[in-house]
Amino acid sequence: MLWRDFFQLSLRALIAHRMRSFLTLLGIGVGIAAVILLTSIGEGL
């Protein structure tokens, strides 16, 4: 398969499953924020 095919397939999956994509991105964002917050607190001590 070509890169274009992979891109089209992934774009179709994101559009078809909007809520799941949103929740996944939200979870990743919360996880990154938690790691940054805990690292900042740890460095501050």
Backbone hydrogen bonds, N-H to C=O, Kabsch-Sander energy under -0.5 kcal/mol:
donor,donor_aa,acceptor,acceptor_aa,energy
6,F,2,L,-1.9
7,F,3,W,-2.5
8,Q,4,R,-2.5
9,L,5,D,-2.5
10,S,6,F,-2.5
11,L,7,F,-2.4
12,R,8,Q,-2.4
13,A,9,L,-2.0
14,L,10,S,-2.3
15,I,11,L,-2.2
16,A,12,R,-2.4
17,H,13,A,-1.9
18,R,15,I,-0.7
21,S,17,H,-2.2
22,F,18,R,-2.7
23,L,19,M,-2.7
24,T,20,R,-2.1
25,L,21,S,-2.4
26,L,22,F,-2.5
27,G,23,L,-2.4
28,I,24,T,-2.2
29,G,25,L,-2.4
30,V,26,L,-2.6
31,G,27,G,-2.2
32,I,28,I,-2.4
33,A,29,G,-2.4
34,A,30,V,-2.3
35,V,31,G,-2.2
36,I,32,I,-2.4
37,L,33,A,-2.6
38,L,34,A,-2.7
39,T,35,V,-2.3
40,S,36,I,-2.4
41,I,37,L,-2.5
42,G,38,L,-2.4
43,E,39,T,-2.4
44,G,40,S,-1.7
45,L,41,I,-1.0
